[in-house]
């Protein structure tokens, strides 16, 4: 549960009385749908195993979805949102597990087979696991928008499996595709219907707070339709940002934009105030303190310099990330008043263009072709617009929630 070791799905492992492997017969698929066209919805249903139970919630679509072969369709006359729609379907689920899929998910042809879903079901053989999520990738394309989404989609948690919880490398997983233990979600009261966005994040965090294990399994990959326009993309990021404040209220300390060591914060603050020599002295003292704690190691000074130096550099990077994302209004004012702030932001953006790791984690597989990659400078400026859209949403949510906690740093 510490996240250092992850179980590897293996169909050759025998079942026993303690770890009986669930099958697709134990799963009901729930699809909330507020759609103008049923084309993608029909394609999604067609690529699900033919014998699996499927419940579709028509959440106030302008044209009723009607009947779809092989599914049971419920209709809300007015759109209530994804959380109420999923909760409505839970009343009709009689299986031990429920697989939530968004209506704009695109499944590969292999999804009709049990083998495709087997890695997710493997994790559910462990009774402590409450939910497991596959990797949700953005559908590749030739436009700048679709190429950016391939590496910048907030739904894609990357190629490495993870134990999902606050503070983990993967802190949340989206409900765009999510396999959940029915008894657990019932006990948790379903999705929080007061949350229009972030309801999936909240569910994961409530599950882990209750002592359950949540896992991310990228061996299974599904695809998500990218936004159809830049306006739609930036509106999506804004809406995601509005969830930070209510999530912070429900889970204190979870959505702070920056988590930083107090010593690193002091080094950065004093440097920003124009006293680099004093800052260097504080940084040096952290190296000495760390070396003292590593007294049993023969090369403790080298290790201390390496670890402390990396820690301060990482803190500087994360501070600049926050400055151009959540704190961008403050940064704009700072740039207008200070040449030092302008220089710092400029250097950071240039570094982003030169270093792929500063443009966002690489979520795409190594097989991605060059034509699918966005050039560095375009990525940098789109990322800035992405960050500003999200940050604006955080400020809006904080004002609406009447709480500034989602805007404040957390010091360790």
PyMOL commands that set and color helices and strands:
alter all, ss='L'
color gray80, all
select helices_A, chain A and resi 24-26+39-46+82-90+109-112+114-123+144-152+182-187+199-209+230-250+262-272+276-293+300-323+328-337+339-354+356-359+370-372+376-401+405-407
alter helices_A, ss='H'
color red, helices_A
select strands_A, chain A and resi 27-33+53-59+72-76+97-101+105-106+129-138+162-163+177-181+213-224+259-260+410-411
alter strands_A, ss='S'
color yellow, strands_A
deselect
rebuild
show_as cartoon
